[in-house]
Amino acid sequence: MTIYKAIIGALLLALLGMSGAAVAEDKNIIAHTLEGKKVLLKPDGKWEYVVGFEVNDYEKPSHTDEDVRIDVVLVRIKKNKRSGQLQTEIGITIMVVAEGKILHPRTHRIWGYDAGSPGVGGTRARGTTLTDNYGNRYDLEDIFPENYNSEQHPALRPGKRTPFVITYSGYPVRAVETLTMTLDGYVFGQKRRIKLDIPASLIVWPEDDAP
């Protein structure tokens, strides 16, 4: 849980109506409002505007249909503390927009496999994919919460944004232009497969060990 504190703090900004790239600076977190203004989230939960960088509307990846709105609120390359390998981490928020609609996520479903089951030759989780404009594919590494279900977590209801963090192995090169993430709807209680195109300008790169 500890390694996700900074991430969840950034995602909570989205619950306050903020979105865009976010990065921890010491113990503070930088993110951007829906209007593109830079915001500093402090460890004590307080926040303030920071004069400077703005995010244009076209740079805010989102998906909206008659049931849900999904926003990408965090994209960063980070080092796995155990393996030391760099990974690609994407934070999203999901909000039900259909009046009277209730969704019941089952995040473990993201681990469904393309070929067979994990015990008989399955190789790639099919609940999500991440590719770049060069055709490189990044395999699913983790999802948080890892076992979101209606028995232990609240159902998704209209008007409330719920954060999820998806981690993929590997990372794109600096010259990358676009990342494309797909999500099978059944992971979040839907039927549609969702596609999100993420511009490279939103990626937060590590200051050290930069790829």
Protein Blocks (a to p, Z undefined) as FASTA:
>chain_A
ZZmmmmmmmmmmmmnopacjdddehjbccdddfkopacdddfkopacddehjdddfklmc
cdddfkbccddfbdcddddfklopacdddddddddfbghiacdddfklmmpcfbhcfkno
pabdckbccddfkopacddfbdcdfbdcfklpccddehiacddddddedjddfkbmbdcd
dddfklnopabdcdddddfklpccdfbhpZZ
